[in-house]
Amino acid sequence: MQGAKEIYRELRKRIFDALDPEVINRLDTRQLSEQLSQAVAMLIDKEQLPVPATLRSDFVRNLVDELRGLGPLQMLMDDEEVSDIMINGHESVFVERNGLVEPCQVNFVDHAQLLDIAKRIAGQVGRRVDESQPLCDARLADGSRVNIVIPPIAIDGTSISIRKFRKQAIDLKKLSEFGAMSPEMAQLMMIASRCRLNILISGGTGSGKTTMLNALSQYISEKERIVTIEDAAELRLMQPHVVRLETRTAGIENTGAIYQRDLVINALRMRPDRIIVGECRGSEAFEMLQAMNTGHDGSMSTLHANSPRDAIARVEAMVMMATNNLPLTAIRRTIVSAVDLIIQVSRLHDGSRKVMSIAEVVGIEGDNVVLEEIFRFQPQAGEENTHKVQGNFITPGLMKRSVLVEKARFFGLQSQLESLFAMGATT
């Protein structure tokens, strides 16, 4: 295989040196493939290289992928089983399949090829990555989210992380079938979305926060005007009245940056019924809470936290980033009056993703925010060393003073809500 790699590297260099960019741009993919196939065959025959027909086809496909797609990455982008691609230098590639990370035999010719692909990805979305700006967040044409870090920041070579965009949106019913939640939990979240509860989705990296946000958004009324705000647009709302806003990084002169906080403030002037922030990670949380408290019921967002209690503390910290004038007590009262429901999602050691908790923000007692857990996932004892995580989704039921009960009554969904808790506590 090492000999084949060296042969391909030499063929690639000679063909690329001879390419005319204007001619390449005029050819469609089929014509380009035919031209490259002839060039590869000619060079192999001329040098009398020991390359079988199947390997020649691989060479041609790799060349086409590099000129039209993302080079060695294209094969992984086309593989529907791959959800994440992680590149740690040109000789180290890992992928995530079915929730589990594994090494991948895809390699780049050299560091220069990987760096060229990284720059091309950034350039396709109007962003740049170079020594003066070695970090880049971008979105591919298909909606996949990509993060790029190049030397000198990335010590072992260019790093690219791609979170692939699912072609088909997953709804709450599908998530229930996958075992991420019980059918009763799916029904409760559907009611919560329809009843315009303000919802935070909390979880770690790769836990399924955005997937959950997309699923919840499917139950928003088509009559509502929705404004979405993201760093890299990946939400897919099916409603007809949606305005999608995306942040912008600074330009070459380090000017022109548009942050999430700017977009949230602007969204309040756009007459939205709901505001959905893809991920709260900074001072925009303050404006988001203000929006939830001023007539934009049903707003939603995600954040990084390990539990509903940690999510409250995280929001407190983000609000403090926006203002130093509010005492902690006032911040907590603002959170309590704004946020109705916190959904905690996690990726477990077997690769599965589950809703670990659904908690309602009830009120404040003294200096503490009061949370009431409606559902939680309880793992079975003694399952730590097994391959598959087993457990039950349990619920103590709803409180009579629950805001969900009040909203469900207002929207005519009270009977559906009550039926969820009529069959017992464990599912």
GIUR-V127119 format. One record per run of one state. SS is the DSSP state (~ for helix, > for strand, _ for the rest). FROM is the first residue (numbers start at 1). TO is the last residue. If there is no record, write none. Layout:
SS;FROM;TO
SS;FROM;TO
This chain:
_;1;1
~;2;18
_;19;20
~;21;26
_;27;28
~;29;47
_;48;52
~;53;68
_;69;72
~;73;78
_;79;81
>;82;88
_;89;92
>;93;97
_;98;99
>;100;104
_;105;110
~;111;124
_;125;129
>;130;130
_;131;132
>;133;133
_;134;134
>;135;139
_;140;144
>;145;149
_;150;158
>;159;163
_;164;171
~;172;177
_;178;182
~;183;194
_;195;198
>;199;203
_;204;208
~;209;217
_;218;225
>;226;230
_;231;241
>;242;246
_;247;247
>;248;248
_;249;257
>;258;258
_;259;259
~;260;267
_;268;273
>;274;277
_;278;283
~;284;293
_;294;299
>;300;304
_;305;307
~;308;322
_;323;327
~;328;338
_;339;340
>;341;347
_;348;352
>;353;365
_;366;367
>;368;379
_;380;390
>;391;394
_;395;402
~;403;410
_;411;413
~;414;420
_;421;425
>;426;426
_;427;427
